[in-house]
């Protein structure tokens, strides 16, 4: 009982601090800024498993929850310090709203650049997968009722995500995943803003086509989380123009549950579950999906903190960050990640290839312990504040808004993948932007040549 009271007191303090910062940032408007994206991630993906660690992980110590709360608190302080260093105003978050800028200057040249980017991503993806991605084949197979395609997706997911760690061929899987994710963030956000302004059948068709292609190529390896995050980025782009209402948020949440269920149909576990003929299948499916969304990777953070506290893991003093740095370099074969070590900690004789993935809290804590948490997350909050400030000072041109929005969302993703992952994705974004500039120059040269 005492543990619950301590957790509730800390939780209420964290919620109060978050609401205060949200009030200062945007006046409680539901605009999916990087700050609000972090709030979503903390309250949906990190805090629930820490709060319920005694129920789901059998860990009665309050230390994991204190660590998570300290990390979030330090992040909020870092965000405030940097975001308001130059007196950013609450009205800044409405800088691109339709009520402030009824018309954004869309041009055919920019439309061609985005079309070129979508074509480039599609071509690279089809070459990488050697044709249609496994998930597309699985959907076609489900519709025709042929083959054990859930097993095919599971096998291909292993080869395309972590096979290289276990003797498989390295084909630039990580680089390809980053290019597809960041590239489609740009394409989808641009298409959403374009549709919001014109509201024509053509713009809606283009947006729908972009969503389908993004699913094929981002979720083509069988993973689901990246595609869901991609759709959240699309919603964030819309909210920059039209702040969301509570009813719209409820629709988005319900749609997320439905989409997770649909994307789970071609996984081995879910395929067996849905076809098992068990009673109450819908209720059980909702419960499993809820556990995945609200417990997810955060429960692995709880395990890591407890393993360090129990002395199973020693503090690594930056070695884990260095391992992540090696893994981010194309062509460099790094050892298996911390998430695999966590799996082995609970399965000492295990020969499986399961990753119990956590968030950045795991990496920060296993390297520097509770002493390093406030410093690293203060820096994370400062980074997020810096990129959000740059976002709302962008030139009011659709492509510039999308580039800065994606950069800011990637910064917010530090809470999930850490600084090394963020820098790798930011480098990918810069390369894509450079590619688009080169493509734009070529389009301009060809246009001038045709005029001449």
C-alpha positions in Angstrom: 0.0 0.0 0.0 2.8 2.4 0.9 4.4 1.7 -2.5 1.2 2.6 -4.3 0.9 5.9 -2.4 4.5 6.8 -3.2 4.0 6.0 -6.9 0.7 8.0 -7.0 2.4 11.0 -5.3 5.2 11.0 -7.8 2.9 10.4 -10.7 0.6 13.3 -9.8 3.7 15.5 -9.5 4.9 14.5 -12.9 1.4 15.0 -14.5 1.2 18.5 -12.8 4.6 19.5 -14.2 3.7 18.2 -17.7 0.4 20.1 -17.7 2.1 23.3 -16.5 4.7 23.1 -19.3 2.0 22.2 -21.9 0.0 25.3 -20.7 3.2 27.5 -21.2 4.0 25.8 -24.6 0.7 26.0 -26.4 -2.1 26.8 -24.0 -3.3 23.2 -24.0 -4.0 23.2 -27.7 -3.8 19.7 -29.2 -1.1 20.4 -31.7 1.2 17.4 -32.0 4.4 19.4 -31.4 7.6 17.4 -30.5 6.8 18.3 -26.9 3.3 16.7 -27.1 4.8 13.8 -29.0 7.1 13.2 -26.0 4.1 13.5 -23.7 2.3 10.8 -25.7 5.3 8.5 -25.5 5.9 9.0 -21.8 2.3 8.5 -20.7 1.4 5.7 -23.1 4.6 3.8 -23.5 7.0 4.4 -20.6 5.1 5.4 -17.4 2.4 2.6 -17.4 4.9 -0.3 -17.2 7.0 1.5 -14.6 3.8 2.2 -12.5 2.7 -1.4 -12.8 6.1 -3.1 -12.4 5.0 -5.0 -9.4 2.1 -6.6 -11.3 3.8 -7.3 -14.6 7.4 -7.8 -13.6 7.2 -8.8 -10.0 9.5 -5.9 -9.0 8.3 -4.2 -5.8 11.1 -1.7 -5.6 10.1 2.0 -6.2 13.5 2.6 -7.8 12.5 2.0 -11.5 9.5 4.4 -11.2 11.7 7.0 -9.5 14.2 6.7 -12.4 11.5 7.1 -15.0 10.0 10.1 -13.3 13.4 11.7 -12.8 14.1 11.2 -16.5 10.8 12.9 -17.5 11.2 15.7 -15.1 14.8 16.5 -16.3 13.5 16.4 -19.9 10.8 18.9 -19.1 13.3 21.3 -17.4 15.7 21.0 -20.4 12.9 21.7 -22.8 11.8 24.8 -21.0 15.3 26.2 -20.6 16.1 26.0 -24.3 12.6 26.5 -25.9 12.1 29.8 -24.0 15.7 31.0 -24.1 14.7 33.5 -26.8 11.3 34.2 -25.5 9.2 31.9 -27.6 5.6 32.6 -27.2 2.6 30.4 -26.7 1.2 31.6 -30.0 4.3 30.2 -31.8 2.6 26.8 -32.0 -0.1 28.3 -34.2 2.4 29.8 -36.6 1.3 27.5 -39.5 -2.4 27.1 -38.5 -4.9 27.7 -41.3 -6.4 30.5 -39.2 -3.0 32.2 -39.3 -1.9 31.2 -42.9 -5.0 30.4 -44.9 -2.9 29.5 -48.0 0.5 28.0 -48.2 2.5 28.5 -51.4 2.4 25.1 -53.1 4.3 24.9 -56.4 4.5 22.4 -59.2 8.2 22.2 -58.8 7.9 21.1 -55.1 5.2 18.6 -56.1 7.6 17.1 -58.6 10.4 16.9 -56.0 8.1 15.0 -53.6 6.9 12.7 -56.4 10.6 12.0 -57.3 11.3 11.2 -53.7 8.4 8.8 -53.5 9.5 7.1 -56.7 13.1 6.9 -55.4 12.0 5.3 -52.1 9.8 2.8 -54.0 12.6 1.8 -56.3 15.1 1.4 -53.5 12.6 -0.6 -51.5 11.7 -3.0 -54.3 15.4 -3.6 -55.0 16.1 -4.2 -51.4 13.2 -6.7 -50.9 13.8 -8.3 -54.3 10.3 -7.6 -55.4 7.1 -7.2 -53.3 7.8 -7.0 -49.6 6.9 -10.1 -47.4 3.9 -8.3 -45.8 2.4 -7.6 -49.1 2.7 -11.2 -50.2 1.2 -12.2 -46.8 -1.9 -10.0 -47.4 -2.3 -11.4 -50.9 -2.0 -14.9 -49.5 -4.5 -14.2 -46.7 -7.0 -13.0 -49.3 -6.5 -16.0 -51.5 -6.2 -18.5 -48.5 -2.9 -19.9 -49.6 0.3 -20.9 -47.7 1.6 -20.4 -44.2 2.4 -16.7 -44.8 2.6 -15.7 -41.2 5.7 -17.9 -40.9 7.1 -16.3 -44.1 6.7 -12.8 -42.6 8.2 -13.9 -39.3 11.3 -15.5 -41.1 11.8 -12.5 -43.3 11.4 -10.1 -40.3 14.2 -11.9 -38.6 16.5 -11.7 -41.7 15.7 -8.1 -42.4 16.0 -6.7 -38.8 18.4 -8.8 -36.7 19.6 -11.6 -38.8 23.0 -10.0 -39.3 23.6 -10.2 -35.5 23.3 -14.0 -35.7 25.4 -14.9 -38.7 23.0 -13.7 -41.4 24.0 -11.6 -44.4 24.4 -7.8 -43.9 22.7 -5.9 -46.7 22.4 -2.5 -45.2 19.2 -3.3 -43.4 19.6 -0.5 -40.8 20.4 2.1 -43.4 17.5 1.0 -45.7 15.1 1.1 -42.7 16.2 4.7 -41.8 16.0 5.9 -45.4 12.4 4.5 -45.8 11.2 5.8 -42.4 12.6 9.3 -42.8 11.8 9.6 -46.5 8.1 8.6 -46.0 7.8 10.9 -43.1 8.6 13.8 -45.5 6.3 12.5 -48.2 3.3 11.8 -46.0 3.6 15.0 -44.1 3.7 17.0 -47.4 0.8 15.1 -48.8 -1.3 15.6 -45.6 -0.6 19.4 -45.7 -1.4 19.5 -49.4 -4.7 17.6 -48.9 -5.7 19.8 -46.0 -5.3 23.0 -48.1 -7.0 21.8 -51.4 -9.4 19.1 -50.2 -9.8 17.7 -53.7 -10.3 14.1 -54.8 -6.9 14.2 -56.5 -5.1 15.3 -53.3 -6.9 12.7 -51.3 -6.0 10.0 -53.8 -2.4 11.0 -53.7 -2.4 10.9 -49.9 -4.0 7.4 -49.9 -1.5 6.2 -52.4 1.3 7.5 -50.2 0.0 5.7 -47.1 -0.2 2.4 -49.0 3.3 2.7 -50.4 4.6 3.7 -46.9 3.0 0.6 -45.4 4.5 -1.6 -48.1 8.0 -0.2 -47.7 8.3 0.8 -44.1 6.3 -2.1 -42.6 7.5 -4.5 -45.4 9.9 -6.3 -43.1 7.0 -7.3 -40.7 7.6 -4.7 -38.1 4.6 -2.5 -37.0 5.9 0.2 -34.7 7.7 2.3 -37.3 4.6 2.4 -39.5 2.4 3.5 -36.6 4.9 6.2 -35.7 4.8 7.3 -39.3 1.1 7.7 -39.2 1.4 9.7 -36.0 3.8 12.0 -37.8 1.1 12.4 -40.5 -1.5 13.4 -37.9 1.1 15.8 -36.4 1.5 17.5 -39.8 -2.3 17.9 -40.0 -2.5 19.3 -36.5 0.0 22.0 -37.4 -2.7 23.3 -39.7 -5.8 22.3 -37.8 -5.4 21.8 -34.0 -7.2 18.6 -33.0 -10.3 18.4 -30.9 -10.8 15.8 -28.1 -13.2 13.9 -30.3 -10.6 13.6 -33.1 -8.1 12.4 -30.5 -10.5 9.6 -29.5 -10.9 8.6 -33.1 -7.2 8.5 -33.6 -6.7 6.3 -30.5 -9.5 3.9 -31.6 -8.1 3.8 -35.1 -4.7 3.0 -33.7 -6.1 0.0 -31.8 -7.9 -1.2 -34.9 -4.8 -0.8 -37.1 -2.5 -2.6 -34.6 -5.0 -5.5 -34.7 -5.0 -5.5 -38.5 -1.2 -5.4 -38.7 -1.0 -8.3 -36.3 -3.0 -10.7 -38.4 0.1 -11.7 -40.4 2.3 -12.4 -37.4 2.9 -15.9 -36.2 1.6 -15.3 -32.6 -1.5 -13.4 -33.7 -2.3 -15.8 -36.5 -2.3 -18.7 -34.1 -4.3 -16.7 -31.6 -7.0 -15.5 -34.0 -7.5 -19.0 -35.5 -7.3 -20.9 -32.2 -11.1 -21.0 -31.7 -10.8 -19.7 -28.1 -13.8 -18.2 -26.3 -13.7 -14.4 -25.9 -11.2 -14.0 -28.7 -12.1 -10.4 -29.3 -11.7 -9.4 -25.6 -8.5 -11.3 -25.3 -7.2 -9.8 -28.5 -8.0 -6.3 -27.2 -6.2 -7.1 -23.9 -3.1 -8.3 -25.8 -3.0 -5.3 -28.0 -3.5 -3.0 -25.0 -0.6 -4.7 -23.2 1.6 -4.2 -26.3 0.8 -0.5 -26.6 0.9 0.4 -22.9 3.5 -2.0 -21.6 5.6 -2.5 -24.8 9.2 -1.6 -24.5 8.9 0.2 -21.1 8.8 -3.1 -19.2 12.2 -4.0 -20.6 13.5 -0.7 -19.1 12.2 -1.9 -15.7 14.1 -5.2 -16.1 17.3 -3.4 -17.0 17.1 -1.0 -14.0 16.4 -4.0 -11.7 19.2 -6.1 -13.2 21.7 -3.2 -12.6 20.3 -2.7 -9.1 20.7 -6.4 -8.3 24.3 -6.4 -9.6 23.6 -8.7 -12.6 24.7 -5.8 -15.0 27.6 -3.6 -14.1 27.6 0.1 -15.0 29.4 0.3 -18.4 30.4 4.0 -18.3 29.5 4.7 -22.0 30.4 1.3 -23.5 26.7 0.6 -24.5 26.5 4.0 -26.2 29.7 3.2 -28.1 28.2 -0.1 -29.1 25.1 1.7 -30.5 27.5 4.1 -32.3 29.2 1.2 -34.1 25.8 -0.3 -34.9 24.8 3.0 -36.6 27.7 2.9 -39.0 26.9 1.2 -42.3 29.0 -1.9 -42.9 30.3 -2.2 -39.3 29.2 -5.4 -37.6 28.5 -4.5 -33.9 27.8 -7.1 -31.2 24.1 -7.9 -30.3 22.4 -5.0 -28.5 21.5 -4.7 -24.8 18.0 -5.9 -25.6 19.4 -9.4 -26.5 21.4 -9.4 -23.2 18.2 -8.8 -21.3 16.6 -11.8 -23.0 19.6 -13.9 -22.1 19.4 -12.7 -18.5 16.0 -14.4 -18.2 16.9 -17.3 -20.5 20.5 -18.2 -19.6 20.4 -21.4 -21.7 18.3 -19.8 -24.4 19.2 -20.2 -28.1 16.4 -17.9 -29.4 16.9 -14.6 -31.1 14.4 -12.6 -29.1 15.1 -8.9 -28.3 13.5 -7.4 -25.2 13.9 -3.9 -26.4 13.7 -0.9 -24.1 13.7 2.8 -24.5 16.6 5.3 -24.0 16.2 4.9 -20.3 17.8 1.4 -20.5 20.8 2.6 -22.4 21.3 5.6 -20.1 20.9 3.7 -16.9 23.1 0.7 -17.8 25.9 3.1 -18.8 25.7 5.7 -16.0 23.1 4.7 -13.5 20.8 7.0 -11.7 23.5 9.7 -11.6 23.6 10.0 -15.4 19.8 10.0 -15.9 19.1 13.7 -15.1 22.1 15.0 -17.2 21.3 12.9 -20.2 17.6 13.7 -20.2 18.2 17.3 -19.5 20.2 17.3 -22.7 17.4 15.4 -24.4 14.9 18.0 -23.4 17.2 20.8 -24.5 17.7 19.2 -27.9 13.9 18.8 -28.4 13.3 22.4 -27.4 16.0 23.6 -29.8 14.5 21.7 -32.8 10.9 22.7 -31.9 12.0 26.4 -31.8 13.5 25.9 -35.2 10.3 24.3 -36.5 8.1 27.3 -35.7 10.6 29.7 -37.2 10.7 28.0 -40.5 9.7 29.9 -43.7 6.0 29.3 -44.3 6.6 27.0 -47.3 5.2 23.5 -47.3 8.5 21.7 -47.9 10.5 23.7 -45.4 7.8 23.1 -42.8 7.9 19.3 -43.4 11.7 19.1 -43.2 11.8 21.0 -39.9 8.8 19.1 -38.5 10.5 15.8 -39.3 13.7 16.9 -37.8 11.9 18.0 -34.6 9.9 14.7 -34.4 13.2 12.8 -34.8 14.6 14.8 -31.9 11.5 13.9 -29.8 12.3 10.3 -30.6 15.4 10.5 -28.5 13.3 9.2 -25.6 12.8 6.0 -27.6 16.1 5.5 -29.5 18.6 7.7 -27.7 21.1 10.3 -29.1 23.0 7.9 -31.3 19.8 6.7 -33.1 18.7 10.3 -33.4 22.0 11.5 -35.0 21.9 8.6 -37.4 18.3 9.5 -38.5 19.2 13.2 -38.7 22.1 12.4 -41.0 19.7 10.4 -43.2 17.3 13.4 -43.3 20.1 15.7 -44.4 21.1 13.3 -47.1 17.5 13.1 -48.4 17.2 16.9 -48.3 20.5 17.2 -50.3 19.1 14.6 -52.8 16.0 16.7 -53.2 18.0 19.8 -53.8 20.0 18.1 -56.5 16.8 16.8 -58.1 15.3 20.3 -57.9 18.3 21.7 -59.7 18.0 19.1 -62.4 14.3 19.9 -62.9 15.1 23.6 -63.2 17.9 22.9 -65.7 15.5 20.7 -67.8 12.8 23.3 -67.6 15.0 26.2 -68.8 16.4 24.0 -71.5 12.9 23.2 -72.8 12.0 26.9 -72.7 15.1 27.8 -74.7 
